[in-house]
């Protein structure tokens, strides 16, 4: 889908034990066609980025600011913000040369001219979306999860089949919704919402039994938005592994460059380190 996880002292301890609190590897700035001076940008000398608003943890961090609600992409905190700034550095941009704009994620992958160089807001690669925009390689492989209200019957479910009798919900146009209709196939038609916030409100008001979201997003929902909720379980991968990619203008020459930056981040362990830092946590896998 798209859109903390359990952070704090436990996560910090885990980092130290794993040895991934060590200094980051030396960054390599891209050269040749991907050198900063050769990039085809929306605004010369600046990297124009976009994401959804509100910007939720654990993908984003920091206090509200720059017109963004909940979190501020400019903070560099949160997994996606950290990934974006690392890609920017490898393209030769300083933090002050990166700008952000709010844009609803469904509009980001709609056909048409883009006002950003790349966009990230937990947008999953789908062939139908790739007809209208370019996607970079994966910067995060995704598992969906189900969130329910503590003490309700759905919390006892241990299998995907056990979800069939419940009313589920997900944001419109997301892979969370796709998972419901393709693999869970509930007896009651799932509810769809214009935004994740609307889905969270529906769950809080018990208009649905369970909300399907990408697993890292479940942490913020259960810890902050609905403290009376909990993760029923993670959903097993079905078919091709779902992943998030950076979204770019169709045919953009920048696509190859951001993919090269992400490939180097994967190769030197940067993506794994950022994932461990910002997306810690676990939940049982439904059978």
C-alpha positions in Angstrom: 0.0 0.0 0.0 1.5 3.1 1.2 2.0 4.1 4.6 6.0 4.0 14.3 7.2 1.3 14.5 8.4 0.5 18.0 11.3 2.9 18.5 13.1 4.3 21.5 15.6 2.6 23.8 14.8 -0.9 22.6 15.5 0.0 19.0 18.7 1.8 20.0 19.9 -1.3 21.9 19.1 -3.5 19.0 21.2 -1.3 16.7 24.1 -1.5 19.0 23.9 -5.3 19.5 23.6 -5.7 15.7 26.7 -3.5 15.2 24.8 -1.3 12.8 25.3 1.8 14.9 28.8 2.0 13.4 29.7 4.9 11.1 28.0 5.0 7.8 30.0 3.9 4.7 31.6 6.6 2.6 29.2 8.0 0.0 30.0 7.9 -3.6 28.7 10.9 -5.6 27.5 9.8 -9.0 29.3 10.9 -12.1 28.9 10.9 -15.9 25.3 11.4 -17.1 24.2 11.3 -13.5 26.6 14.1 -12.3 24.6 16.9 -10.8 25.5 19.3 -13.6 24.0 16.9 -16.2 20.7 16.2 -14.5 17.4 17.3 -16.1 15.6 18.9 -13.2 12.3 20.7 -12.7 14.2 23.7 -11.2 17.9 24.2 -12.1 20.3 23.6 -9.2 17.6 22.2 -6.9 16.1 18.8 -6.3 12.3 19.2 -6.1 10.7 16.4 -4.1 7.1 15.6 -3.2 5.2 13.5 -0.7 1.7 13.2 0.8 0.3 15.5 3.5 -0.1 14.6 6.4 3.3 13.0 6.5 3.1 10.1 9.0 5.8 8.3 11.1 7.7 6.1 10.8 8.2 7.2 7.2 8.6 10.8 8.2 9.6 12.5 11.5 10.1 15.9 13.2 7.4 18.3 14.2 4.9 19.8 11.8 6.4 22.5 9.6 6.8 23.9 6.1 3.1 23.4 5.6 3.2 19.7 6.4 1.0 18.2 9.1 2.1 15.6 11.7 5.7 15.4 10.5 8.1 17.5 8.4 10.0 16.0 5.4 12.6 18.7 5.7 13.6 17.2 9.1 15.5 14.3 7.5 13.9 12.1 10.1 11.8 9.0 9.3 12.7 6.3 6.8 11.5 8.0 3.6 12.9 11.4 4.5 16.3 9.7 5.3 16.2 7.7 2.1 15.4 10.8 0.0 18.2 12.9 1.5 20.7 10.1 1.0 19.7 9.8 -2.7 20.0 13.6 -2.9 23.6 13.5 -1.5 24.6 10.8 -4.0 23.3 13.0 -6.8 25.5 15.9 -5.4 22.8 17.9 -3.6 23.2 19.5 -0.2 20.2 19.4 2.2 19.6 23.1 1.6 19.2 22.4 -2.2 16.3 20.0 -1.6 12.7 21.3 -1.6 9.5 19.6 -0.8 5.9 20.0 -1.9 2.7 18.3 -0.6 0.8 16.2 -3.2 -1.8 13.5 -2.8 -0.2 10.2 -3.6 -2.8 9.2 -6.2 -2.1 12.3 -8.1 1.6 11.6 -8.1 1.3 8.6 -10.4 -1.6 10.0 -12.5 -0.7 10.8 -16.1 0.6 14.2 -16.9 3.5 16.6 -16.4 5.1 16.4 -12.9 6.0 19.3 -10.7 8.6 17.2 -8.9 11.8 15.4 -9.7 10.8 12.4 -7.7 8.0 11.6 -5.2 7.8 9.1 -2.4 4.9 8.3 -0.1 4.8 4.5 0.2 3.8 4.2 -3.5 3.9 0.6 -4.5 5.0 -0.4 -8.0 2.1 -1.7 -10.1 2.3 -2.3 -13.9 -0.8 -0.1 -14.4 0.8 2.8 -12.6 4.1 2.3 -14.5 2.2 3.1 -17.7 1.9 6.7 -16.6 5.0 7.2 -14.6 8.5 5.9 -14.1 9.4 3.9 -11.0 12.9 3.5 -9.5 14.1 0.2 -8.1 12.8 -0.8 -4.7 13.8 1.2 -1.6 11.5 -1.0 0.6 9.9 -4.4 0.2 6.4 -4.4 1.7 4.2 -6.7 3.8 0.6 -5.7 4.5 -0.9 -6.0 8.0 -4.3 -5.9 9.6 -5.1 -3.5 12.5 -8.1 -4.1 14.8 -9.5 -2.8 18.1 -8.3 -4.6 21.2 -10.9 -7.0 22.7 -12.9 -7.4 19.5 -13.4 -10.8 17.9 -11.0 -10.1 14.9 -8.1 -10.0 17.3 -8.3 -13.8 17.8 -7.8 -14.4 14.0 -4.7 -16.5 13.2 -5.1 -17.1 9.5 -5.9 -15.2 6.3 -9.0 -17.3 5.9 -10.2 -16.3 9.4 -10.5 -12.7 8.1 -13.2 -13.5 5.6 -16.2 -12.9 7.9 -15.1 -9.4 9.0 -15.7 -6.0 7.5 -12.3 -4.7 6.3 -11.2 -1.3 5.0 -8.4 0.3 3.1 -7.6 3.6 1.3 -8.8 3.9 -2.3 -6.4 2.8 -5.0 -3.9 1.1 -2.7 -2.3 -2.3 -2.7 -3.9 -2.8 0.7 -7.3 -2.7 -0.9 -6.0 -5.0 -3.7 -4.8 -7.5 -1.2 -8.3 -7.6 0.4 -10.2 -8.3 -2.8 -7.6 -10.6 -4.4 -6.5 -12.8 -1.5 -8.7 -12.3 1.6 -12.0 -12.1 -0.4 -14.2 -11.2 2.6 -17.9 -12.1 2.5 -18.7 -8.4 3.2 -17.6 -5.9 0.6 -14.6 -3.9 1.9 -14.9 -0.2 2.7 -12.7 2.2 0.8 -11.6 5.6 1.9 -10.1 8.7 0.3 -7.2 8.8 2.7 -5.5 6.7 5.4 -6.8 9.2 7.9 -10.4 8.4 6.9 -9.7 4.7 7.3 -8.2 5.2 10.7 -11.2 7.2 11.8 -13.5 4.5 10.6 -11.7 1.9 12.6 -11.7 4.1 15.7 -15.4 4.5 15.3 -15.8 0.7 14.8 -17.4 1.2 11.4 -15.0 -1.5 10.2 -13.5 -4.5 12.0 -10.1 -4.2 10.6 -7.9 -1.8 8.6 -5.4 -3.1 6.1 -2.2 -1.0 5.8 1.5 -1.6 5.1 3.0 -3.1 8.3 5.3 -0.2 9.3 2.4 2.2 9.3 0.5 0.0 11.8 2.9 1.1 14.5 2.0 4.7 14.4 -1.7 3.8 14.2 -1.6 1.6 17.3 0.8 3.7 19.3 -0.6 7.2 18.6 -3.7 7.4 16.5 -5.7 4.6 18.2 -4.1 3.4 21.4 -6.9 1.0 21.9 -5.9 -0.8 18.7 -3.4 -3.6 18.0 -2.0 -5.5 15.0 -4.0 -8.6 14.3 -1.1 -9.9 12.2 1.1 -9.4 9.1 -0.2 -10.7 5.9 1.9 -13.2 3.9 3.3 -12.1 0.5 1.2 -13.3 -2.3 2.4 -13.3 -5.9 5.2 -10.9 -6.7 6.9 -9.2 -3.8 5.3 -5.8 -3.3 7.8 -2.9 -3.1 7.9 0.9 -2.9 9.7 2.9 -5.6 10.4 6.5 -6.2 7.9 8.0 -8.7 9.2 10.1 -11.6 8.0 11.7 -14.8 7.4 9.1 -17.5 10.6 8.8 -19.5 12.7 10.9 -17.1 16.4 10.7 -17.6 16.6 11.0 -13.8 15.1 7.5 -13.3 18.4 5.7 -14.1 20.3 8.0 -11.8 18.1 7.6 -8.7 18.0 3.8 -9.4 21.8 3.9 -9.5 21.9 5.8 -6.2 19.5 3.3 -4.6 21.5 0.3 -5.9 24.6 1.7 -4.3 22.7 2.3 -1.0 21.6 -1.3 -1.0 25.1 -2.6 -1.9 26.8 -0.7 0.9 24.2 -1.5 3.5 22.7 2.0 3.8 19.2 1.0 3.1 19.3 -1.9 5.6 20.8 0.4 8.2 18.1 3.1 7.7 15.4 0.4 7.8 16.7 -1.0 11.1 16.8 2.5 12.5 13.4 3.8 11.5 11.2 0.7 10.8 11.9 -1.6 13.8 9.2 -3.9 15.2 7.5 -7.1 14.4 4.1 -8.9 14.6 2.9 -12.5 14.0 2.4 -13.6 10.4 -1.1 -14.8 9.6 -1.1 -18.3 8.0 
